[in-house]
């Protein structure tokens, strides 16, 4: 039975609003950003074609850009290790808690719900050297020798990484917990009947079946951390470049009317993140294939 023109138009009318919103707010900015990356100027009063000059400047001459990439990778490392390991351990603990599980879910998910600006400003008041709340508390408690300029030159980047990890572990916790609850209890019972101990059950049942979730959390952590901006801006203001991350570098160039350079940096960052995401997914599939979880 052939579809009439009226039916086709009716079906299109349901899809058209969503398509227009996607095109205006996602597709068009993406294409326009790519176009602007080959130009110089503020994109309002002046715009001059520059070819690959912006990309060459970022890749070969802009040392501050690679410093910001290093800062982003450093924060990402702590997010992948400290944040996600903590989230995974808490998820496993809450997964076994039948009575208090729901309470812990709410408590641990409060931080991701709060505004990054609020968290950044709050932690700045706590960690600032003078009159920081943390240093005051340490001094009154007799631990004044631990008091430190937590946002100073020697500790700013590590402090930023730990605050970012503390802020973001809640959403990783929720995702890990959801993944653990999809694993059938019968598999654990079968493993116990076969004589498997806790470690064998963990590495032969839990980890292989949870690998898609682990890969997703890793990818989202990398994407989210490498694009972190608001919390770091509120916490350290960039600390003179010590905690400047790629998105903050792009923001500073936009403020300086270097739109083409900022767009080139955005394209380069997006391309790197796409490659890393593909690599993580490929590694996850290969691990599941070797463990027999993913069929050939």
TORLUM-74716 format. One record per residue (C-alpha): x, y, z. Coordinates in Angstrom, 3 decimals. Example, Ala and Ser with C-alpha at 12.3 -4.5 7.8 and 13.67 -1.06 7.14 Angstrom:
TORLUM-74716
[node [12.300, -4.500, 7.800]]
[node [13.670, -1.060, 7.140]]
END
This chain:
TORLUM-74716
[node [0.000, 0.000, 0.000]]
[node [1.501, 3.310, -1.088]]
[node [1.690, 6.220, 1.308]]
[node [-0.164, 9.305, 0.134]]
[node [1.363, 12.749, 0.023]]
[node [-0.910, 13.866, 2.873]]
[node [0.312, 11.016, 5.084]]
[node [3.937, 11.825, 4.258]]
[node [3.390, 15.487, 5.075]]
[node [1.678, 14.550, 8.329]]
[node [4.540, 12.275, 9.349]]
[node [7.063, 14.972, 8.433]]
[node [5.238, 17.518, 10.586]]
[node [5.966, 15.412, 13.680]]
[node [9.685, 15.208, 12.915]]
[node [10.185, 18.742, 11.563]]
[node [10.148, 20.679, 14.901]]
[node [12.832, 18.429, 16.432]]
[node [14.860, 18.563, 13.218]]
[node [14.698, 22.372, 13.136]]
[node [15.794, 22.650, 16.760]]
[node [18.675, 20.237, 16.129]]
[node [19.713, 22.100, 12.985]]
[node [19.579, 25.584, 14.515]]
[node [21.213, 24.860, 17.860]]
[node [23.554, 21.953, 16.990]]
[node [24.165, 21.391, 13.290]]
[node [24.498, 25.032, 12.196]]
[node [26.872, 26.050, 15.064]]
[node [29.030, 22.988, 14.347]]
[node [29.363, 23.817, 10.645]]
[node [29.855, 27.541, 11.298]]
[node [32.543, 26.830, 13.908]]
[node [34.422, 24.715, 11.374]]
[node [34.154, 27.507, 8.792]]
[node [35.332, 30.184, 11.241]]
[node [38.379, 28.100, 12.161]]
[node [39.817, 28.980, 8.727]]
[node [39.356, 32.732, 9.280]]
[node [40.711, 35.534, 11.421]]
[node [38.820, 38.348, 13.038]]
[node [35.985, 38.815, 15.496]]
[node [33.341, 37.351, 13.100]]
[node [31.245, 40.510, 13.515]]
[node [33.052, 43.539, 12.096]]
[node [35.984, 41.776, 10.466]]
[node [36.568, 38.340, 8.980]]
[node [39.530, 37.377, 6.823]]
[node [40.299, 33.990, 5.305]]
[node [43.491, 32.548, 6.831]]
[node [43.569, 28.973, 5.558]]
[node [45.361, 26.579, 7.887]]
[node [47.184, 29.372, 9.748]]
[node [45.086, 29.043, 12.914]]
[node [45.650, 25.297, 13.106]]
[node [49.393, 25.710, 12.535]]
[node [49.609, 28.316, 15.273]]
[node [47.782, 26.120, 17.774]]
[node [49.613, 22.893, 16.947]]
[node [53.163, 24.201, 16.482]]
[node [53.567, 27.604, 18.145]]
[node [51.057, 28.029, 20.974]]
[node [52.802, 26.568, 24.045]]
[node [50.036, 27.838, 26.324]]
[node [47.541, 25.659, 24.443]]
[node [49.574, 22.519, 25.096]]
[node [49.988, 23.575, 28.720]]
[node [46.203, 23.762, 28.991]]
[node [45.986, 20.312, 27.370]]
[node [48.420, 18.991, 29.975]]
[node [46.287, 20.504, 32.736]]
[node [43.181, 18.892, 31.255]]
[node [44.898, 15.493, 30.991]]
[node [46.163, 15.804, 34.586]]
[node [42.656, 16.516, 35.906]]
[node [41.266, 13.737, 33.706]]
[node [43.788, 11.265, 35.171]]
[node [42.568, 11.988, 38.685]]
[node [38.956, 11.793, 37.542]]
[node [39.552, 8.405, 35.880]]
[node [41.402, 7.028, 38.912]]
[node [40.299, 8.641, 42.166]]
[node [36.784, 9.657, 41.108]]
[node [35.747, 6.520, 39.229]]
[node [37.385, 4.028, 41.590]]
[node [35.667, 5.697, 44.540]]
[node [32.357, 5.706, 42.655]]
[node [32.745, 2.020, 41.737]]
[node [33.565, 0.924, 45.293]]
[node [30.636, 2.882, 46.719]]
[node [28.327, 1.467, 44.037]]
[node [29.334, -2.087, 44.952]]
[node [28.759, -1.350, 48.648]]
[node [25.350, 0.250, 48.073]]
[node [24.347, -2.549, 45.670]]
[node [24.491, -4.963, 48.601]]
[node [22.675, -2.617, 51.001]]
[node [18.996, -3.455, 50.823]]
[node [17.616, -1.089, 53.472]]
[node [19.754, 2.029, 53.145]]
[node [20.508, 1.840, 49.422]]
[node [18.001, 4.507, 48.383]]
[node [19.264, 6.948, 51.017]]
[node [22.849, 6.617, 49.802]]
[node [21.761, 7.133, 46.192]]
[node [20.213, 10.473, 47.104]]
[node [23.196, 11.575, 49.214]]
[node [25.829, 10.685, 46.632]]
[node [23.886, 12.271, 43.767]]
[node [23.457, 15.657, 45.470]]
[node [26.821, 17.000, 44.266]]
[node [26.242, 16.460, 40.511]]
[node [22.894, 18.216, 40.847]]
[node [24.419, 21.347, 42.408]]
[node [25.721, 24.125, 40.174]]
[node [29.408, 23.972, 39.297]]
[node [29.698, 27.703, 39.988]]
[node [28.313, 27.228, 43.501]]
[node [30.689, 24.341, 44.194]]
[node [33.653, 26.325, 42.857]]
[node [32.885, 29.439, 44.926]]
[node [32.178, 27.384, 48.060]]
[node [35.387, 25.384, 47.786]]
[node [37.340, 28.579, 47.100]]
[node [36.183, 30.035, 50.410]]
[node [37.146, 26.803, 52.163]]
[node [40.553, 26.314, 50.540]]
[node [41.808, 29.865, 50.115]]
[node [44.955, 30.452, 52.195]]
[node [43.860, 33.468, 54.233]]
[node [41.388, 33.440, 55.914]]
[node [40.474, 30.003, 54.560]]
[node [37.971, 27.938, 56.501]]
[node [40.064, 24.773, 56.189]]
[node [43.287, 26.391, 57.423]]
[node [41.437, 28.001, 60.344]]
[node [39.960, 24.646, 61.332]]
[node [43.333, 22.899, 61.070]]
[node [44.978, 25.561, 63.236]]
[node [42.296, 25.400, 65.941]]
[node [42.459, 21.588, 65.929]]
[node [46.199, 21.562, 66.522]]
[node [47.111, 20.625, 62.962]]
[node [48.386, 24.026, 61.948]]
[node [51.493, 22.476, 60.461]]
[node [49.265, 20.991, 57.729]]
[node [47.804, 24.405, 56.835]]
[node [48.765, 25.289, 53.307]]
[node [48.018, 27.633, 50.453]]
[node [45.819, 25.055, 48.720]]
[node [45.252, 27.315, 45.727]]
[node [48.869, 28.454, 45.507]]
[node [51.286, 27.820, 42.692]]
[node [52.515, 24.460, 43.987]]
[node [49.122, 22.913, 44.770]]
[node [46.557, 24.677, 42.573]]
[node [46.374, 22.035, 39.842]]
[node [46.174, 19.052, 42.213]]
[node [43.574, 20.822, 44.360]]
[node [41.522, 21.589, 41.262]]
[node [41.724, 17.947, 40.145]]
[node [40.589, 16.645, 43.550]]
[node [37.711, 19.140, 43.812]]
[node [36.586, 18.269, 40.291]]
[node [36.718, 14.539, 41.120]]
[node [34.797, 15.086, 44.354]]
[node [32.164, 17.073, 42.463]]
[node [31.723, 14.470, 39.718]]
[node [31.874, 11.093, 41.430]]
[node [28.104, 11.106, 42.116]]
[node [26.987, 10.612, 38.531]]
[node [29.589, 7.861, 37.980]]
[node [28.283, 6.206, 41.150]]
[node [24.717, 6.194, 39.817]]
[node [25.769, 4.738, 36.447]]
[node [27.905, 2.023, 38.060]]
[node [25.092, 1.148, 40.452]]
[node [22.600, 0.860, 37.589]]
[node [25.031, -1.406, 35.721]]
[node [25.589, -3.654, 38.753]]
[node [21.866, -4.092, 39.233]]
[node [21.476, -5.411, 35.662]]
[node [23.746, -8.401, 36.371]]
[node [21.531, -11.426, 37.177]]
[node [21.970, -12.813, 40.677]]
[node [21.830, -16.334, 39.207]]
[node [25.289, -15.826, 37.703]]
[node [26.759, -15.134, 41.125]]
[node [24.986, -18.174, 42.558]]
[node [26.334, -20.357, 39.749]]
[node [29.847, -19.038, 40.393]]
[node [29.573, -19.852, 44.096]]
[node [28.317, -23.355, 43.311]]
[node [31.339, -23.868, 41.038]]
[node [33.603, -22.929, 43.954]]
[node [34.673, -19.470, 42.759]]
[node [35.899, -17.118, 45.464]]
[node [35.140, -13.385, 45.642]]
[node [38.059, -12.309, 43.423]]
[node [37.294, -14.927, 40.772]]
[node [33.634, -13.918, 40.741]]
[node [34.579, -10.262, 40.490]]
[node [36.973, -10.683, 37.564]]
[node [35.047, -13.440, 35.739]]
[node [31.469, -12.213, 36.191]]
[node [31.203, -8.632, 37.407]]
[node [33.934, -6.913, 35.369]]
[node [33.234, -8.565, 31.970]]
[node [29.484, -7.943, 32.184]]
[node [30.049, -4.416, 33.451]]
[node [32.621, -3.564, 30.772]]
[node [30.153, -1.622, 28.541]]
[node [29.226, 0.515, 31.550]]
[node [32.878, 0.980, 32.504]]
[node [33.704, 2.054, 28.942]]
[node [30.797, 4.497, 28.920]]
[node [31.865, 6.010, 32.242]]
[node [35.458, 6.348, 31.008]]
[node [34.334, 8.076, 27.808]]
[node [31.943, 10.411, 29.630]]
[node [34.616, 11.198, 32.218]]
[node [37.145, 12.102, 29.527]]
[node [34.639, 14.174, 27.558]]
[node [33.314, 15.938, 30.649]]
[node [36.674, 16.638, 32.267]]
[node [38.433, 17.839, 29.122]]
[node [35.542, 20.269, 28.626]]
[node [35.361, 21.377, 32.282]]
[node [35.075, 25.120, 32.654]]
[node [32.624, 26.680, 35.134]]
[node [33.845, 25.041, 38.357]]
[node [37.530, 25.678, 37.548]]
[node [36.819, 29.291, 36.616]]
[node [35.004, 29.879, 39.913]]
[node [37.608, 28.008, 41.976]]
[node [40.939, 29.365, 40.688]]
[node [40.156, 31.908, 37.919]]
[node [42.751, 29.966, 35.914]]
[node [45.500, 30.725, 38.472]]
[node [47.539, 32.603, 35.895]]
[node [47.613, 29.626, 33.535]]
[node [48.387, 27.003, 36.210]]
[node [44.858, 25.577, 36.038]]
[node [43.860, 26.832, 32.594]]
[node [42.154, 23.998, 30.689]]
[node [41.397, 23.849, 26.933]]
[node [37.871, 25.270, 27.179]]
[node [39.143, 28.129, 29.343]]
[node [41.820, 28.831, 26.727]]
[node [39.129, 28.909, 24.034]]
[node [37.018, 31.240, 26.198]]
[node [39.929, 33.649, 26.687]]
[node [40.529, 33.812, 22.932]]
[node [36.846, 34.498, 22.321]]
[node [36.990, 37.352, 24.826]]
[node [40.031, 38.686, 22.992]]
[node [38.135, 38.715, 19.678]]
[node [40.305, 35.901, 18.312]]
[node [37.304, 33.933, 17.138]]
[node [39.058, 32.018, 14.363]]
[node [41.816, 30.843, 16.701]]
[node [39.280, 29.817, 19.329]]
[node [37.263, 27.853, 16.756]]
[node [40.420, 26.098, 15.530]]
[node [41.202, 25.090, 19.113]]
[node [37.655, 23.799, 19.512]]
[node [37.912, 21.722, 16.323]]
[node [41.271, 20.269, 17.409]]
[node [39.925, 19.435, 20.884]]
[node [36.818, 17.815, 19.419]]
[node [38.880, 15.749, 16.999]]
[node [41.132, 14.515, 19.834]]
[node [38.152, 13.578, 21.995]]
[node [36.533, 11.665, 19.140]]
[node [39.710, 9.627, 18.603]]
[node [40.053, 8.875, 22.328]]
[node [36.390, 7.841, 22.573]]
[node [36.742, 5.475, 19.641]]
[node [39.883, 3.962, 21.145]]
[node [38.171, 3.338, 24.496]]
[node [35.178, 1.693, 22.810]]
[node [37.440, -0.505, 20.683]]
[node [39.436, -1.610, 23.728]]
[node [36.208, -2.372, 25.595]]
[node [34.902, -4.536, 22.736]]
[node [38.194, -6.389, 22.467]]
[node [38.229, -7.137, 26.220]]
[node [34.648, -8.420, 26.124]]
[node [35.413, -10.524, 23.057]]
[node [38.409, -12.149, 24.738]]
[node [36.391, -12.850, 27.871]]
[node [33.633, -14.399, 25.808]]
[node [31.041, -11.771, 26.661]]
[node [30.847, -10.344, 23.135]]
[node [30.220, -12.725, 20.254]]
[node [32.364, -12.475, 17.126]]
END
